[in-house]
Amino acid sequence: MENNKKIPTKSRRSFLSAFTSADTTTAKPGMVKMLTADGKIVEIEKSVLEAASKNKKATNKEIYDWMQNPSKENK
């Protein structure tokens, strides 16, 4: 009657860690995943993202001057 071998029990934590461990091993340090306008996932460096967020926005006049607009030629 020595058949009472202990069956290893798995907790919810070990079950859920199987799904999350794959994501953490493929991620590179200093990289951020982002979604592009056409639906593709790309990885960029955090420093590039931080530098882009510090830029000031263009004013409407700057955009109008930059555009090639036929109405500007009349002036």
Protein Blocks (a to p, Z undefined) as FASTA:
>chain_A
ZZmcccddddfklmmmmmmmmmmmmpcghiacdddfkopacdddfklmmmmmmpccddfk
lmmmmpccfklmmZZ
